[in-house]
Amino acid sequence: MTRDSIRRWTIRGMLLALLAVGWWVAQWRAQILDKEQRGDLLRQAIAIARTINPDGIKTLSFTAADLKKPEFHRLRRQMIAYGQTMEVRGIYTMAERDGAIVFGPENYAEDDPQASSPGTEYEEPSAIDWAVLRAGKPGTIGPQTDEYGTFISAVAPVFDPRTGQVLMAVGLDIEAGHWRTMIHRERLAVGLVVLALAVILACGGRVLRYRDALPLENQTWLRFGECYLVAGLGLALTVIVAKTLADAEEHSRREVFLHLAESQAGRVAEAFRDLRDNQLDGLVRFFASSEEVDAEEFRLYTKAHTKLREVYGIGWAPRVSAAAKSVFEEQVRKRESKAFTVFEKDSQGRNRPAGARDEYFPLLYIEPLEENPGAIGFDLISESTRKAAIEEATRTGMITATDLVETAHGRGLVVMVYAPNGTAVRRGVMTRGV
């Protein structure tokens, strides 16, 4: 066998080996990506489930009657907000009723073909759907075909913290076609790399054959063609290995970040649950059971709560009508023996007397007072974000949080959490900055 034949068969063998290894790597990368994406989808479902208020779920019947309940619409808005930040086809909730799985709040628009009205029976649930609702074990499904289409899904339970009972499940759907496209794209990336190596190898072989056909004196730099071919393949393989290692390191960092983020998110969610279920409710009951609460009583009651790291401040603001505003200001001045005016902020952040409107929610008490200077008298509904949250809280009777807002004294951004306080004497709100 001639030297040229040996080289030709060697290159052919290398090409076949390259294709075989490339096919195996493509399948391996596709499996890794599929596993990673399923894990991410399940993490997202679990994270959403953890943020849902179990007490709100208990008010739902998972029937059409829920359409009249503020808890249903609150949860639906929550689903919609999540859907706007996630690459999923839909976010929905399910519960078991009378031996069947029925749908509850979801993020689908009413005219979406995937939309289901509350109480609609899920005709083709999977075994994992049942396992989540009955055993409380989260999982991923699919590709699974049901009456709505073919999807990859992740489902996570929402528990009653007191009894451990599964109240409902949260589901996330990604269309199977989109999922397959994502997996094929990963295979294609590996295929292009293999193709590039194959082209280098094949072109190198042709150049070597061309060189061998030339007279020795005309071969010049082509005399070292084997060295160039090996160097080219070595460089390409070095780039591939470096990119693979960089991807692995990035994946490792991402996993570490996700674990830290989950831990932090869990801590924040627990802090908000504690604010909602214990501290805010307790303060509401304190006001409801008292004929009148003065500044010293408020300070003593909230002293322990304001020591929590998550709590920036606790306040109370009575609802004051426009007709009673002047009398209210005068009463506060006499009682506190100091200047008091209901005020708002102008576009430059300067204080000015509150403008004319039907009602006001001026901060009357806030603790710790020394860390919130100049906040007393600030009309909470003079700022649009606070106003929207307060109106939601007073309309629904439910605790409501804002997006990040500037503090009343302009010293940082906080999340305000408002709880309505309704009594025969007055109605007001409390604020929490976290």
N, C-alpha and C positions, 0 to 999 in steps of 0.2 A: 504494500500500500504506500502510495507516494505521500510526501509531506503535505501537499495540497489537499489530498483526500482526507488525511488525518485531521487537518485543520478544519476542513469543511464539516466533517462529521462531529468534531468537537463543538463547533459553533452551533450546529443543529441541536446537539444534545443539551447545550447550555440554554438554547431558546426554549426547548421543551421543558427543561427543569424550571426555567424562569416562569413559564406560563402556569405550570403546576403549583409552584410556590405562590405565585400571584393569585391564583384562584383560591388557594387555601387561606391566604392572608385576607382576601376580600371577604370571604365568608366569616372569618374570625372577627374582623373589624365590624361587620354588619351585626354579628351577635352581641359584641360589646356595646355598640351604639344602641341596639334594641334594649338591652338590659339597663343601660344608663338612663335612657329616656323613660322607660317604665318606672324606674326608681324615682326619677324627678317628678313624674306625673303623680305617683302615689304620695310623695312628700307634699306636693301641692294640695292634694285632696285632704291629707291629714291636717295640714296647716289651716286650711279653711274650716274644717270641722272643729278645730280647737277654738276658733274665734267666735263661734255661734253661741248665743245665749240659750242655755237649756230651758230656762224659765219661759222664754218666748216660745219655744217649740211646744211646751206643754199646753199653751193656750190654743194651739192649732188642732183642728180635727182632721186635716187632710181631706177636706171636702170642699165643694163650691162655696160653702158658708165662710171659708177663710178669706174670701175676697173682700169681706167687709171689716176685717180685723187689721189694725195698724201693725201688729207683729208680723203678719204675712207680708205686707208691703215693705216693712223694714228689712226683712230677710231677703226679699226679692231685690231690693236696691243693693244690698250687700253682695248678692250673686252677680248683679250687673257690674258693680264696681270691680270685682275680681276679674270678671270676663274681659274688661277693657285693658287689663295689664297682662293677660295670659294668652298664649297661642293655643286655644282649645276651641272646639266647635260649640261646646255648651257646658254649663254648670247647672246641676239640678239636684233636687232632694227627693228622697223616697222614704216611705214608712210602711210597716206592715199593719194592715187593717183587715180583720175578718178573714185571715188566711190568704190574703192577696197583697201584692205590693202596689202601692198607689203613689202617684207623684204629688209633690208639694211645690213650694216656691222654686223658681228657676230663673236663669238670666235670658232666656229666649224672648224675643219680641213676640207680641201676640199674633202677628201675621206670619211668623216663621213656621215652615212646615214641620219643624221638630218640636214646636211648642205643645205643651199639654196643660190643660186647665187643672187646677187642684182637684184631687180625687180621681183622676184618670187612672185606670188600672193598667199596670205594666203587663202586657200579655205574654211576653217572651223573656222573662228574667233569667239570668244565668245562675248556676249553683253558687258562684261567689257572691252574687247579690244577696241570696238568701243567707249565706254564711256570715256576711257582714251584719245583717239585721238581726240574726238570731244568736250568733256567737261573738259578735263584736270584733271580728278579725278583718282588718283592711286587706285589700288585694287589688291586683290588676287583672283585666279580662281582655281576651281578644287575640286576633280579630274575631269579634262576636257579631253575628247578624241577628237583628230583631226587627220589629215592625217599623222601626225608624231608619234602619240602614245598617251599615257595617262599620264598627268602631273598635278602637282600642280605648279601654276605659279604666279608670281607677276609682275605687269606692272606699270611703272611710266612714266609720260610725261616729255619731255624736252621743255621748253618754250623759246620763243623769249623774252628777257628781255625788249625790247623796246615796243613791241605791245601786249605781253601776249598771242600770238598765239602759239598753240601746233605745234611744228616743227616735232616731231617724238616721239615714245615711246620706252623705254628700257624694255625688258622682261627677266626674270630669270625662268628657268624650273628645277624642280626636278621630277624625274620619280616617278609615283604614287606607284610603287612597293617598291621603297626605302622608300618613305614616310610611307606606311603602315607598313613596317618592323620596322621603328622607333617607331610608335605608339604602335604596338604589343609588342615591347620590354618593353615599359613603363607598359603595362598591365601585362606582365609576371613578372616584378619586384614586382608589388603589389600582384600577385598571389603567388609568392614564399614566401612572408611575411605571407600571409594568411595561406599557407600550413604549414609553420613553427609553427604558433600558433595552428593550428588544430592538428598537430602532438604532440605538448606539451600537449594539452587538452586530446587527445585520449590516449596517453601513460600514462598520469596521472590517467585517469579513470581505465585503466587496472591495474596499480600498486595498486590503492585503492582496486579493487576487489581481487587482489592477497593477499593484506594485510588482508582483512576481512576473507579470507579462512584460515589464519594462527591462531594457538593458541595465546592467548593474550601474553603469556610469550615469544613468538618468534617474536613478531612484532617489538620490539626494536624501532629503529628510524622511522620505518614506521607508528608508532602511530600518528605521526604528518604529515602524507602524504598530508592532505588537506592544511596545512600551506605551505608545500613545493610547492604544485601545484599553489596556489595563488601567492606565491612569484615568482615562475618561470614566470607565466603569467604577473605579475606586472612588472618584470624586462624586459621582452620582449616588453611589451607595452611602458615602459619608453624609451627604446632604439628607438622604432619606432617613438614616439612623438618627442624625441630629434632630430632624423634625419629629421623629417618633418619640425620642427622649423628651423633647420640649413639650410635646402633647401630653406625655405621661406625667411630667412634672406639673403642667397646668391642671390636669385632671386631679392630681393629688391635692394641689392647692385649693381647687374648687371644692373638693370633698371636705377639706378642713374648714373652709369658709362656710359651707352649708351646715356643717355640724355646729359651728359657733353661732351662725345665724339662727338655727333652729332653737338652740339653747336660749339665745337672747330674746327671740320672738316668744318663746314659752314663758320667759320671765315677765316680759311686758304684758302678755295676755293674762297671766296670773295676777299681775298688779292691777290691771283694769277690772278683772273679775272681783278682786277684793274691794276695789273702790265702789263698784256697782252694787255688789251683793251685801256688803257689810257697812262700809263707812258712809257712803252716800245715803243708803236706805236708813241707816241709823240716825243720821243728821236730819233727814226728812221727818222721821218719826219724832225726833226731839222737838222740832218746831211745831209739828202738828199737835203734840200733846201739851204745849206750853201756850198760855194766854199771851205772853210776850217774852221775848228773849233779849236781854240787854248785851252790850259789848263784852262785859266781864264774863257772863255766863257762856257766851259764844267762845271766848278765848279759852276758858277752862275745858269746855267740851271738846274742842278741836286740838288742844295742846298735844296730845299723844299722836294724833293722826298726822300732824304736820312734821313730825320727826321722821316719817318714812322717806326714804331716798327718792322714791318716785313722785312724791307730792311736792309741788312747788308752792302751792297755796290753797287755802279753802276759804270760800267767801259766801255771802248771802246777799241777794238783791231782791227787795220787795217789788211787786208790781204797783206802779203809781200812775194813776190816770192823769191826763193833761189838766183837768179841772182841780185835782188835788195837789199838783206839783208844788205850788208856792207854799201852801200850808205845810206840806211834808218837809220842805227845806227849812221852814221856820221852826218846826217842831224839833228837828235834828239839831239845829243851832242852839236852841234853848237847852236841850237835854245834854248835849256834849260840850256846851260852853265854848264853842269854837266855830270858825267860819265853815260853812258847808254850802255847796252849790252842785246841782246836777250838771255834769259837763260832758263834752265829747271832744274828739280830736279833729283838728283841721287837716288839710292835705299835707302840711309840713310837720304834723305831729304835735302841734301846740294845743294847749287846752283852751276851750272856749265854752261859754254856756250852751247847754243842749238846745238844739233847734226845736221848733214846734212840731209835735206829733201827737198821736192819740194817747200813747202810753209810754212809760219809761221803766227801765229796770236798773236803777242806780245801785252800785255796790255800797252797801251800808256797813257790812262787817267783812274783814278779811284778815286771815292769820297765815303765817306770821306777819304782823303789821310792819315790823321794822325792815323786812325784806321786800315789801311791796309799797314803798313810799309813794304818796300821791295818787293811789288807786281809789281811795274812798270818794264816792260821788260819781265815778265814771259810769255813764249809761251804756250798758252792755249791748243794747240793740242799736246803738249809733254806728256800729261796725257791721258790715254785711254778713261776714262769716259767722260771727257770734249770733246775729239776729236770726239767721236761718236755723241754727241749731236750737236756739231758745224757742222759736216758733214750732219747730218739730217736737221738742220736748213737751211744751204746753198743750199742743194739739193732740198728741198721742198718749201723753202720760208716761212716756218711756224715757229712760236715761239716754242722752244723746251727746256724742262727741263731735268736735270740730276738726278741721284740718289744722295745720300749724298756723298760729296767729301770734302777733306781737303782744307782749304783756301790756297792761294798762299804763305802766310807767315806762314802757319802751326800753326794757333791758334784756330782751331775749325772746326767742320763739318758744311757744308751749302749745300743748293740746289742751283745750278746754273741754271738760265733761260736765254737762248740765243735767240736774235732776229736778223735775217739777215738784213743788211743794204746795199742795192744794188744801186749804182749810176754809172754814166758813168766814174767817176773819180776813185772810189775805192769801195771795198766791205769789210764789217767788221762785228763784232758781239759785242753785249753788254752783260754784265753779271750782274745777280742779285743773291745775296745770301739771302735766306729766312730762 
